[in-house]
Amino acid sequence: MNETDMGLERKFCAPEAPLAIGEGAVIEGYASLFGAADQGGDVVQAGAYGASLAALASAGRRVKMLWQHDPGEPIGVWDEVREDGRGLFVKGRLLTELARGREAAALIGAGAIDGLSIGYRTRRAARDGAGRRLLSELELWEVSLVTFPMLSQARVGSKAKPVPDAWAGDIAAAFDEARRALGRGVEPRNQTGR
């Protein structure tokens, strides 16, 4: 059974500022804004996530953090997912121990990835006079980091400055050595110092 058969839908959100990876690879922001029409004409209503978040909490489960909506690519954990007066707030950590987590961190750091998207099933919706779909109850499955956002008014931010892990530090040192060597007109050494 694929996601279409299950009725899974997606909504994309754009950041208010460039997304960056913070200490501990922390990211936070809004994955959905209440009352804002997206490019598909859907409007999420305040309270739409409440029942789903309560059901997940009572079952001891979390909303998943995925890469580009791929269920085979979890890249971190959302430590906090909650509704407030503005929308659906999320805060979590990329797992840089995973190859895809490191790649996501690098892409976010370079500004190549800057959007969030929710994966959900519609439980209750109605049409308004303008033909927009008003979403009043959603079953939230996941929040993904994505390339192309759909809801331009939604906001994403980060908590702190990038933190290099061990391999990134080694690569940075190798590039620094190469730059210094090329500046002196000599060949750079390999990683073992030979």
N, C-alpha and C positions, 0 to 999 in steps of 0.2 A: 504494500500500500504506500503510495507516495503522499507528499504533503497536500497536493490538490485534492486527493480523495478524502483526506482527513479534514478539509475545510480550513487549512492553515493559511492565514493572510499575513502580509507584511506592511509595515509603515516605516518610512525612512525619515531621519531627522538630521538637520545640519547644525554645525556648531556656531556659537556666538563668537568664538575666537579660535585660533589654531589649537587643535588638540595636541597635548604634549604628555609625555610620560613622567610621572612624579616619583618621588622616593617610594620604593617598594612597588614601582610600576602602577601607581594609583591613578585612576581616571574617575571623574564624576561629572554629572550634569543631568540634563533632562532628555529622556528618551521619547517623550510624548508631551505635547502641550494641550491642555483642555481648551475647547472652543475655537481652535485654529483649523481652518479647512486646508487639507493637503492637496496635492496636485490631482488626486483622484476624486476630489469632492467629498471626502469623508471628514467628519468632525467628531473627535472623541469628547464625550461629555464627562464632567467632573464625577468622580465616583465609579467610573467604568471598570477600574481594576480592583476595587475593594474586595469583592467576593473571591476573586481568583487568588489574590495575595493572602487572604485569610485561609483559604483551602490549602495552599502550598505550605504555609506556616504550620497549620495543624497537622499536616502529614510529614513535617520535618524535611521538606524539600525546598529547593531554591530555583529561582529563574536562572536559566543557563546563559553563560556568556559564550557566544559563538563567533566564528570568523565567517563573514559573508553568508550567514544563514546556513552554513553547512553543518549538519548534525554530527558529522564525523570529525569536525574541527573545533572542539572546545579549546579556548585559548586563555581562560581565566575564570574568575569567580566574581559574582556580584555579591558583595558583603551587605549592601543595603539597597533595597528596592521599596519605594513607598510613594504613596500619593500625597500631594499637598495642594494648596490652593491654586498652584500654577499648572501642575501636570504630574507626570511620572518621573520621579527623581531616582537616579541610579548612582551607586558608588561601588567601585570594585578594583580588582588587581589583575593585571596581565600576568600570566605565569611565564616568566622569561626563562625558566628551566626547559620549556618546550621550544622546539625549533620555530613553530608558527608564532608563539608568543614573542620570541626575539625578533622575528620578521615584522610582526605587527608593531612592536615598539620602534623599530627602525623606520617603518613607513609613517607612523604617526610623528616621530621626531622630524622627519623630512617634510612633513605637511602633505604627503601623498594620500593618506587616509584621514578623513575628518568628519565622518558621519556615524550615526547610530541608527539602527532599525529594529523595530519590534516584530516578533513573530507571535501570532495570536490566533484564536478562533473567536468569531463573533457569536455571542450568546443572545444579545438583544440589540436591535437597531430599528430605526424608523426613518422615513423620508420626510424632509421638510418641504415647504412650498417652492424652494429654489432647486429641488431635486438632489440636494445633498443627503448623504446617509449619515444620520446621527447615531453614533455608537454609544450605547448606554451600559452595556455589560460585555466585557471581553475576558476570555480565558488566556492569560499571558503565559507563553511557553518560554520565550527567550528574547534577549536583547543582544544584537550583533554589532560588531564594528564593520562598517561597510564603506565602499568607495563612493557610491552615488546616493545622496540623501534626497528624500521626497518632501518632507515637511520643513521648509526653509526657515520657519520661525522658531523651531525647537532649538534648544541650547545644549551644548556639550562643553565641558571645560576640563581642567586637570588640576591637580593639587600642588605639584612641586616641579623641580627641575629634573631632567633625565639623569638616571643613575646607571653608569656603565657596569656591565657584569664582567667577569674575568676574561672571557674571550674577546669582548669588545675592547677592553683595555690593551690586550695583546696586539690586536689589529691596529689600534690607534698608535701604539708605540712603534709598530713596524712601519706605518706610514710616516710618522715623524722622522724615524731613522732614514727612510728613503728620501724624504724631502731634504734633510740635512746633507745626505751623501750626494744627491744630485746637485745641490747648491755648491758643493765643493768640487764637483766634477769627478767623483769617484763612484764605483759601484757599491750599492748597499749590501750589507751582510745579510745572511739568511737568519732565521729565527734562532738557530743554535749559536750564533755569534761567529761563525766561520767565514 
